[in-house]
Amino acid sequence: MSVQKPSIPKGTRDFGPVQVARRNYIFGVIRRVFEKFGFAPLETPTMENLSVLTGKYGDEGDQLLFKILNSGDFAKDVTAEDLTAGAKKILPKVAEKGLRYDLTVPFARYVVMNRGQLTLPFKRYQIQPVWRADRPQRGRYREFVQCDADVVGTTSLLCEAEIVLMIDEVLSTLGLTDFTIKINHRGVLSGIYQALGGVGRESDLFVAIDKLDKIGREGVTKELLERGFPQEAVDQVFGYLEVGGSFDAKLAALRTAFKQDGVLTDAAAGPAKGLQDLAEVQQYLQDFGFEHFERLDFDVTLARGLSYYTGCIFEVKVNNVQMGSISGGGRYDNLTGAFGLPGLSGVGFSFGVDRIYDVLEELQLFPEGAVAAPLCLVANFDAEGRGTALPLLRQLRAAGLSAELYPEVSKLKKQFEYADKRGIRFMLLAGSEERAGGVVKLRDMRAGSEQTVPATEVVATLQALA
């Protein structure tokens, strides 16, 4: 009988020691910045009830939810009539739970369930895996980790400004310099729709606009025409989308265009509020002393597909790598309303660690220290040397130095090769001659040099070199 070759599901990956160490380096940078800005850690279950997840991501998002079959005879309640009616009729009877699609909806559920114990505004960050039944491709996986930071219980645009600051600090700390933080506002997009006089569906317009960087003007035009927008309306849309110039110039151009099209009638809502909010975020950043305005782009074409955004929206692209967005988010004014707590505004964003990893690897930006390896290896010469090697190993570890003893008595060449492949920087050699003289040979594997050190000074010497 042939043995089946093992495999893993498409869109998932194993991570070896080097990859895990590098991922932990990214997580560490993100976690430190989140905590510096006052965010507290939170974790939620891998599974959520489907009633929590469905209806929060739009029709397209609902299709990408991984459903979990009920335990036991999951099909016991399914009738022949259900089978004829199709999947929508069958699903509630065979699956009550699903894997979380993102971290924002579970966070909203948590806020509603714990609202009596939370101090508002509530700032939390969450670093956990999510699952999407998407078509796998480069930079797009079915299982991946998100790093979210959200604030609920305030409408202050200081939160949006601090999102820009956090994104900039995290990516700069990771060594990235050529990236763009795109910002737009759902009110601006709503103003474009209003200017069309109500033709077509608003959601159809947003979904098509969001694909502009992927399928170009021709592709978006085709999609809008197919969705019932007349050519005149499509031309008008691109008149808005193609405004150019600086942040201030775009604000001024859109304000003029919206005024001409008669959609600035209510200063407290829609396009007027959108333009005002964007100007206020910019002012907060100026007051803070933000030094990288060249990285901030008011992108009128940015729509973000998720249906729960209501205010400012964000997306981050690395410009010198062929990769999708590595971060995104936005303001949601009533996400908790779906769970019985209306009117609680929040804003948040997420880093896509898997894409950030691929970018850092392609640009060779991982520091040497990101890959964890023991500082030193104690060579295993013979059984008699164990009485020296093991106490030495204990002293090194007690001093906080990472060290290991080669587990078997073996040729030195084999032990050197092991240390070299593991990336271990130092080897400690204590053969019979060294033991008799009360010394240890310390070999620097990186430099290829060697020195003899009194056994009593090995720990201090390594501490100085580490």
Backbone torsions as a table, in degrees:
resi	resn	phi	psi	omega
1	MET	NA	127.7	-178.7
2	SER	-76.3	144.7	178.6
3	VAL	-88.7	127.2	-179.3
4	GLN	-71.4	131.4	179.5
5	LYS	-68.5	127.3	-178.4
6	PRO	-69.2	152.8	178.0
7	SER	-150.1	172.2	176.0
8	ILE	-121.0	157.7	-178.7
9	PRO	-60.5	146.5	176.7
10	LYS	-59.0	141.2	179.1
11	GLY	86.3	3.6	174.4
12	THR	-120.8	164.3	-176.1
13	ARG	-146.1	150.9	165.6
14	ASP	-87.1	151.3	175.7
15	PHE	-123.8	118.6	176.1
16	GLY	-77.3	178.5	-177.3
17	PRO	-55.3	-40.8	-179.6
18	VAL	-65.4	-45.7	-179.1
19	GLN	-64.2	-41.8	179.7
20	VAL	-62.8	-42.8	179.7
21	ALA	-62.5	-41.2	180.0
22	ARG	-69.4	-38.1	176.4
23	ARG	-63.9	-42.3	178.6
24	ASN	-63.2	-32.2	174.8
25	TYR	-61.5	-45.7	178.7
26	ILE	-63.6	-47.5	179.5
27	PHE	-57.4	-40.7	-178.1
28	GLY	-62.6	-43.9	178.4
29	VAL	-62.0	-46.8	-178.3
30	ILE	-63.6	-45.1	-177.9
31	ARG	-61.5	-43.2	-178.6
32	ARG	-63.6	-40.4	179.1
33	VAL	-67.9	-44.3	178.6
34	PHE	-56.9	-46.5	-177.6
35	GLU	-70.0	-32.3	176.5
36	LYS	-61.6	-32.9	-179.5
37	PHE	-90.2	9.0	171.8
38	GLY	92.1	16.5	-179.2
39	PHE	-91.4	140.2	-179.9
40	ALA	-104.5	148.7	-176.6
41	PRO	-76.3	149.9	177.9
42	LEU	-147.3	146.7	172.7
43	GLU	-132.4	142.3	176.8
44	THR	-125.6	163.7	-175.9
45	PRO	-64.1	153.0	173.9
46	THR	-59.4	-39.9	-179.2
47	MET	-97.6	144.7	169.8
48	GLU	-129.7	155.5	171.3
49	ASN	-63.6	138.9	-179.6
50	LEU	-59.5	-27.9	177.3
51	SER	-63.3	-27.3	176.7
52	VAL	-75.9	-39.5	-171.3
53	LEU	-84.4	-40.0	-172.4
54	THR	-71.2	146.5	177.9
55	GLY	82.9	2.7	-177.4
56	LYS	-103.9	-13.5	-173.6
57	TYR	-119.2	10.4	-174.7
58	GLY	81.0	169.3	-177.2
59	ASP	-59.3	-40.0	-177.8
60	GLU	-65.8	-41.4	179.3
61	GLY	-66.0	-39.2	179.3
62	ASP	-60.0	-33.9	179.5
63	GLN	-68.0	-20.9	-175.6
64	LEU	-96.7	5.7	178.5
65	LEU	-75.4	132.0	171.1
66	PHE	-81.1	120.2	179.5
67	LYS	-95.1	147.8	179.9
68	ILE	-110.4	122.0	179.3
69	LEU	-63.5	141.6	177.1
70	ASN	-60.4	153.7	179.9
71	SER	-67.9	157.4	176.9
72	GLY	71.0	-144.0	-179.0
73	ASP	-79.8	83.9	-173.2
74	PHE	-65.8	-19.9	-176.3
75	ALA	-98.7	10.6	-172.5
76	LYS	-64.2	-27.3	-177.7
77	ASP	-96.7	-0.1	-178.6
78	VAL	-80.9	128.2	179.8
79	THR	-102.3	168.4	176.4
80	ALA	-61.7	-34.3	178.3
81	GLU	-65.3	-38.7	177.7
82	ASP	-62.6	-42.5	-178.9
83	LEU	-61.8	-36.9	178.5
84	THR	-70.3	-36.1	-177.0
85	ALA	-71.1	-25.4	176.1
86	GLY	106.2	-176.5	-170.2
87	ALA	-60.8	-39.0	-176.9
88	LYS	-62.8	-31.5	178.5
89	LYS	-78.2	-35.3	-176.1
90	ILE	-77.1	-39.8	-170.1
91	LEU	-51.4	-49.9	-178.2
92	PRO	-60.5	-22.3	-178.0
93	LYS	-88.4	-19.5	-176.2
94	VAL	-112.1	-16.1	-177.0
95	ALA	-143.6	122.3	177.2
96	GLU	-106.5	-15.1	-174.6
97	LYS	-126.3	161.8	176.4
98	GLY	-148.0	160.1	174.2
99	LEU	-74.7	143.1	-176.6
100	ARG	-64.6	138.7	-177.5
101	TYR	-87.6	-33.4	175.6
102	ASP	-151.1	-172.8	-180.0
103	LEU	-104.2	-10.5	-174.8
104	THR	-75.3	-47.2	-179.7
105	VAL	-64.9	-45.4	173.8
106	PRO	-58.6	-34.4	176.9
107	PHE	-64.1	-43.7	178.0
108	ALA	-61.6	-41.4	176.9
109	ARG	-61.0	-42.4	178.7
110	TYR	-62.5	-43.4	-179.4
111	VAL	-60.4	-44.7	-179.2
112	VAL	-65.2	-42.7	-178.3
113	MET	-69.5	-24.5	-175.2
114	ASN	-119.1	20.0	-172.0
115	ARG	-59.9	-27.9	-179.6
116	GLY	-71.9	-20.9	-177.6
117	GLN	-102.3	-7.4	-174.2
118	LEU	-90.6	142.1	171.8
119	THR	-94.2	118.0	-178.8
120	LEU	-94.4	144.6	-5.2
121	PRO	-63.8	144.0	179.7
122	PHE	-107.0	122.7	-178.0
123	LYS	-113.7	119.9	179.5
124	ARG	-133.9	150.6	168.5
125	TYR	-122.7	155.1	-174.8
126	GLN	-145.8	127.8	179.1
127	ILE	-123.9	98.9	-176.4
128	GLN	-151.7	159.9	178.5
129	PRO	-75.9	152.3	174.0
130	VAL	-131.5	165.4	-174.6
131	TRP	-133.5	135.8	177.6
132	ARG	-139.0	131.8	-178.8
133	ALA	-81.2	58.5	-176.0
134	ASP	-94.4	167.6	175.4
135	ARG	-80.8	116.0	-175.3
136	PRO	-64.0	140.9	173.3
137	GLN	-160.6	176.7	-177.8
138	ARG	-57.8	126.7	179.3
139	GLY	80.2	-0.1	180.0
140	ARG	-131.9	116.2	-175.2
141	TYR	-123.1	162.4	177.5
142	ARG	-85.4	-23.6	173.9
143	GLU	-127.8	124.4	179.8
144	PHE	-155.5	162.1	-177.3
145	VAL	-97.4	134.4	171.2
146	GLN	-109.3	148.4	174.8
147	CYS	-121.7	99.9	-173.8
148	ASP	-101.3	147.9	167.3
149	ALA	-135.5	126.2	-178.3
150	ASP	-134.4	150.6	171.0
151	VAL	-125.0	128.3	174.0
152	VAL	-122.9	151.4	176.9
153	GLY	98.7	16.4	176.3
154	THR	-153.6	147.2	175.6
155	THR	-104.9	5.7	-176.9
156	SER	-61.7	132.0	178.7
157	LEU	-77.8	-3.3	170.1
158	LEU	-58.1	-34.0	179.9
159	CYS	-62.9	-42.6	177.7
160	GLU	-62.8	-42.1	179.4
161	ALA	-62.7	-39.7	-178.7
162	GLU	-71.0	-26.9	173.3
163	ILE	-61.6	-44.6	177.2
164	VAL	-59.2	-43.3	-178.9
165	LEU	-64.4	-41.9	-179.3
166	MET	-67.0	-44.3	178.2
167	ILE	-58.0	-47.3	-177.9
168	ASP	-62.6	-42.0	-177.7
169	GLU	-69.0	-43.2	-179.8
170	VAL	-61.4	-50.4	-176.0
171	LEU	-68.0	-36.6	176.9
172	SER	-65.0	-41.4	179.1
173	THR	-63.7	-33.1	178.0
174	LEU	-77.6	-2.2	176.1
175	GLY	96.0	3.7	179.0
176	LEU	-83.6	140.0	-179.8
177	THR	-127.7	-31.3	-174.9
178	ASP	-101.6	79.1	178.9
179	PHE	-140.5	160.1	-178.3
180	THR	-124.9	127.9	174.1
181	ILE	-96.2	104.8	-178.5
182	LYS	-87.7	139.5	178.7
183	ILE	-136.2	141.4	174.9
184	ASN	-148.7	-172.8	-177.8
185	HIS	-143.8	136.7	179.9
186	ARG	-61.7	-27.0	176.8
187	GLY	-64.7	-36.0	177.4
188	VAL	-65.9	-45.5	178.2
189	LEU	-63.5	-39.6	177.3
190	SER	-62.3	-37.1	177.6
191	GLY	-63.8	-38.7	176.8
192	ILE	-62.2	-42.7	178.8
193	TYR	-64.5	-44.1	179.5
194	GLN	-60.2	-37.3	-179.0
195	ALA	-63.8	-21.8	179.5
196	LEU	-80.3	-7.9	178.4
197	GLY	80.5	21.1	174.5
198	GLY	84.4	15.4	177.6
199	VAL	-77.1	145.3	179.0
200	GLY	67.1	-177.4	179.5
201	ARG	-99.4	138.9	-178.6
202	GLU	-58.7	-44.6	-178.7
203	SER	-63.1	-36.2	177.3
204	ASP	-62.4	-39.2	179.2
205	LEU	-63.6	-46.9	-177.6
206	PHE	-64.2	-43.3	-178.7
207	VAL	-62.0	-41.7	-179.5
208	ALA	-67.9	-45.1	179.9
209	ILE	-59.3	-39.5	-176.9
210	ASP	-63.3	-17.5	-179.1
211	LYS	-95.5	5.8	-172.3
212	LEU	-58.6	-42.1	-177.9
213	ASP	-72.4	-15.3	-179.3
214	LYS	-95.5	-41.7	-173.6
215	ILE	-114.4	-1.8	175.1
216	GLY	74.6	175.6	-177.3
217	ARG	-61.4	-40.3	-177.7
218	GLU	-63.3	-43.2	179.7
219	GLY	-66.1	-42.0	178.9
220	VAL	-66.0	-41.9	178.1
221	THR	-58.2	-46.6	179.6
222	LYS	-59.8	-44.6	-178.2
223	GLU	-65.3	-41.9	179.8
224	LEU	-65.1	-41.2	178.4
225	LEU	-63.2	-41.0	179.2
226	GLU	-65.8	-28.0	-179.2
227	ARG	-89.4	8.4	172.3
228	GLY	98.1	7.5	177.0
229	PHE	-84.0	128.8	178.3
230	PRO	-69.8	158.6	-177.7
231	GLN	-57.1	-39.3	-180.0
232	GLU	-60.3	-41.2	178.8
233	ALA	-67.5	-39.8	179.1
234	VAL	-61.6	-43.4	178.3
235	ASP	-61.9	-38.1	179.4
236	GLN	-66.7	-38.9	177.5
237	VAL	-58.7	-47.3	-177.4
238	PHE	-70.3	-24.3	172.5
239	GLY	-59.8	-37.7	176.7
240	TYR	-75.9	-45.5	-173.6
241	LEU	-66.5	-23.8	-173.6
242	GLU	-100.5	17.3	174.0
243	VAL	-64.2	141.1	-176.5
244	GLY	-123.1	-173.8	177.7
245	GLY	99.6	-166.5	-177.7
246	SER	-73.8	175.8	176.7
247	PHE	-54.6	-50.6	-179.0
248	ASP	-64.0	-39.1	-178.6
249	ALA	-64.6	-40.0	178.5
250	LYS	-66.6	-41.8	177.5
251	LEU	-58.3	-45.1	-178.0
252	ALA	-66.8	-43.2	-178.6
253	ALA	-63.2	-42.4	-179.6
254	LEU	-70.0	-36.8	178.3
255	ARG	-61.4	-42.2	178.6
256	THR	-65.7	-45.6	-177.8
257	ALA	-65.0	-43.1	179.1
258	PHE	-64.2	-36.9	179.6
259	LYS	-64.6	-44.6	-179.7
260	GLN	-63.1	-33.9	-178.9
261	ASP	-89.4	3.4	173.7
262	GLY	69.9	33.3	-178.9
263	VAL	-113.9	16.4	177.0
264	LEU	-107.4	34.7	-173.9
265	THR	-73.8	-30.7	-178.5
266	ASP	-114.7	109.1	-175.6
267	ALA	-70.0	-16.2	-175.8
268	ALA	-96.9	0.9	-175.7
269	ALA	-147.2	169.5	172.5
270	GLY	59.9	-140.1	-173.3
271	PRO	-62.3	-36.7	-179.8
272	ALA	-63.6	-44.5	178.5
273	LYS	-66.5	-38.1	179.0
274	GLY	-59.4	-47.7	179.8
275	LEU	-66.0	-39.2	179.7
276	GLN	-66.1	-41.9	179.0
277	ASP	-61.6	-44.2	180.0
278	LEU	-63.1	-40.6	177.8
279	ALA	-64.4	-36.7	-179.3
280	GLU	-70.6	-40.0	176.3
281	VAL	-60.3	-44.0	178.2
282	GLN	-60.0	-40.7	-178.9
283	GLN	-66.7	-40.5	176.4
284	TYR	-57.9	-44.3	-179.1
285	LEU	-65.0	-39.3	177.0
286	GLN	-63.6	-43.8	180.0
287	ASP	-64.8	-33.9	179.2
288	PHE	-70.3	-25.6	-176.1
289	GLY	92.7	27.9	178.3
290	PHE	-58.0	129.2	-170.6
291	GLU	-101.7	-0.9	-172.5
292	HIS	-124.2	51.0	179.3
293	PHE	-64.0	-19.7	177.7
294	GLU	-66.7	-18.0	178.1
295	ARG	-89.1	-10.1	-176.8
296	LEU	-99.6	122.5	-175.8
297	ASP	-125.9	120.0	171.1
298	PHE	-75.5	101.3	-173.8
299	ASP	-106.3	105.0	-176.9
300	VAL	-65.5	-21.8	-178.3
301	THR	-82.4	-10.2	-178.2
302	LEU	-72.7	120.1	-176.9
303	ALA	-119.3	-33.5	-175.0
304	ARG	55.8	121.3	-170.1
305	GLY	-70.4	-28.5	-172.8
306	LEU	-64.4	136.4	-168.7
307	SER	-79.7	-10.7	-173.6
308	TYR	-86.8	-4.4	178.9
309	TYR	-74.2	139.2	-177.9
310	THR	-128.9	-14.6	-176.4
311	GLY	-129.2	-130.0	177.7
312	CYS	-63.0	142.0	175.3
313	ILE	-129.2	150.9	-174.5
314	PHE	-129.9	153.1	170.3
315	GLU	-157.7	145.0	-175.9
316	VAL	-124.5	130.5	178.8
317	LYS	-124.1	138.1	170.5
318	VAL	-89.4	126.5	-167.9
319	ASN	-82.2	-25.9	-174.2
320	ASN	-102.0	20.3	177.4
321	VAL	-139.2	139.1	176.7
322	GLN	-77.8	95.0	-175.3
323	MET	-156.3	146.7	175.0
324	GLY	-68.3	-171.9	-177.7
325	SER	-63.9	145.8	-179.9
326	ILE	-108.1	-2.3	178.3
327	SER	-161.4	151.0	177.9
328	GLY	-168.4	165.1	179.2
329	GLY	169.7	-163.9	179.7
330	GLY	167.3	-177.2	-179.3
331	ARG	-90.0	134.9	175.2
332	TYR	-130.5	120.8	-173.0
333	ASP	-88.7	-14.6	-175.1
334	ASN	-149.6	35.2	-178.9
335	LEU	-64.2	-37.8	-179.7
336	THR	-72.8	-14.3	178.7
337	GLY	-59.3	-31.4	178.8
338	ALA	-65.9	-17.4	-179.8
339	PHE	-110.9	18.5	173.8
340	GLY	91.0	13.0	177.8
341	LEU	-129.5	79.4	-175.4
342	PRO	-74.0	157.4	169.9
343	GLY	80.7	10.3	179.1
344	LEU	-97.3	105.9	-175.2
345	SER	-80.5	148.5	177.5
346	GLY	-150.2	164.8	176.1
347	VAL	-148.0	141.9	-179.5
348	GLY	-162.1	174.3	178.2
349	PHE	-153.8	170.2	-176.0
350	SER	-140.9	142.5	170.3
351	PHE	-96.8	135.7	172.6
352	GLY	-92.3	95.9	-172.5
353	VAL	-62.2	-37.4	-177.5
354	ASP	-63.6	-39.9	177.3
355	ARG	-71.0	-39.0	176.9
356	ILE	-60.7	-41.5	178.2
357	TYR	-57.8	-49.3	-178.4
358	ASP	-61.2	-37.9	179.1
359	VAL	-66.1	-47.7	-179.0
360	LEU	-63.6	-36.1	179.3
361	GLU	-68.2	-44.2	-179.7
362	GLU	-63.7	-37.8	-179.0
363	LEU	-89.1	1.5	178.9
364	GLN	54.5	51.6	-177.0
365	LEU	-104.5	0.0	177.2
366	PHE	-72.5	127.8	177.1
367	PRO	-72.2	157.1	180.0
368	GLU	-57.5	-38.3	-177.3
369	GLY	-69.1	-8.5	-179.1
370	ALA	-71.7	-22.7	178.9
371	VAL	-97.4	112.1	-175.4
372	ALA	-77.3	127.8	172.9
373	ALA	-142.5	151.9	177.3
374	PRO	-56.4	147.7	179.0
375	LEU	-69.0	-39.0	-176.9
376	CYS	-145.8	156.6	177.7
377	LEU	-120.1	126.6	175.9
378	VAL	-88.8	121.4	-177.4
379	ALA	-69.4	145.0	-179.5
380	ASN	-106.3	100.3	-174.9
381	PHE	-85.3	-52.6	-174.5
382	ASP	-162.9	171.9	-177.8
383	ALA	-63.1	-33.5	-178.9
384	GLU	-66.8	-28.6	-177.4
385	GLY	-78.1	-7.7	-177.3
386	ARG	-61.8	-34.0	-179.4
387	GLY	-65.8	-20.6	175.4
388	THR	-95.2	-42.5	-173.2
389	ALA	-66.2	-44.8	-175.2
390	LEU	-68.5	-44.1	174.8
391	PRO	-61.4	-36.0	178.2
392	LEU	-64.3	-42.1	178.5
393	LEU	-61.4	-41.9	179.2
394	ARG	-63.3	-41.5	179.9
395	GLN	-63.4	-42.5	-179.5
396	LEU	-61.8	-47.1	-178.7
397	ARG	-68.0	-36.5	178.5
398	ALA	-63.3	-28.0	179.0
399	ALA	-85.2	1.9	178.3
400	GLY	86.5	12.4	179.8
401	LEU	-95.1	133.4	179.1
402	SER	-78.1	125.9	-175.5
403	ALA	-152.3	154.3	174.3
404	GLU	-144.4	156.1	175.7
405	LEU	-101.9	130.9	176.5
406	TYR	-58.6	128.4	-166.2
407	PRO	-70.6	-20.7	-175.5
408	GLU	-124.6	151.5	170.0
409	VAL	-69.9	121.3	-174.0
410	SER	-152.3	167.9	177.0
411	LYS	-60.7	143.4	-179.2
412	LEU	-60.5	-34.2	-179.6
413	LYS	-58.5	-43.3	179.6
414	LYS	-65.0	-38.3	-179.8
415	GLN	-70.6	-37.5	175.8
416	PHE	-62.8	-43.5	179.7
417	GLU	-62.4	-39.7	178.6
418	TYR	-61.6	-47.5	-179.6
419	ALA	-62.5	-39.6	-178.6
420	ASP	-66.1	-45.1	-179.6
421	LYS	-67.2	-33.0	179.5
422	ARG	-78.9	-13.1	-177.0
423	GLY	78.5	23.2	178.5
424	ILE	-75.1	128.6	-171.6
425	ARG	-79.3	-40.5	-174.5
426	PHE	-120.7	146.7	170.4
427	MET	-120.4	138.0	176.9
428	LEU	-107.0	122.6	-175.4
429	LEU	-116.2	119.0	179.2
430	ALA	-133.3	80.6	176.0
431	GLY	-80.3	-173.2	-176.1
432	SER	-60.1	-40.2	-178.8
433	GLU	-66.4	-43.9	179.5
434	GLU	-64.0	-41.9	-179.7
435	ARG	-63.7	-39.3	179.2
436	ALA	-65.1	-33.1	-178.3
437	GLY	-91.9	-0.5	179.2
438	GLY	68.4	30.7	-179.7
439	VAL	-128.2	170.0	176.4
440	VAL	-136.2	138.6	174.0
441	LYS	-86.8	130.0	-179.8
442	LEU	-112.1	113.2	-177.6
443	ARG	-105.7	125.1	175.6
444	ASP	-87.9	107.5	-175.3
445	MET	-68.2	-28.0	-178.4
446	ARG	-75.0	-44.9	-176.3
447	ALA	-88.7	-18.3	-177.6
448	GLY	76.1	14.9	-178.5
449	SER	-102.7	165.2	-176.9
450	GLU	-143.7	141.2	176.1
451	GLN	-138.9	153.4	177.9
452	THR	-100.7	128.9	-173.9
453	VAL	-127.3	137.1	173.6
454	PRO	-56.5	139.5	-176.3
455	ALA	-56.3	-32.6	-179.2
456	THR	-73.2	-12.0	-176.1
457	GLU	-112.5	5.6	-176.2
458	VAL	-61.4	-46.2	-177.0
459	VAL	-61.4	-48.4	-178.8
460	ALA	-62.8	-38.3	-179.4
461	THR	-64.9	-44.9	-180.0
462	LEU	-66.6	-38.0	177.6
463	GLN	-60.2	-38.0	-179.7
464	ALA	-71.3	-30.5	-177.2
465	LEU	-87.3	-24.3	-174.0
466	ALA	-65.5	NA	NA
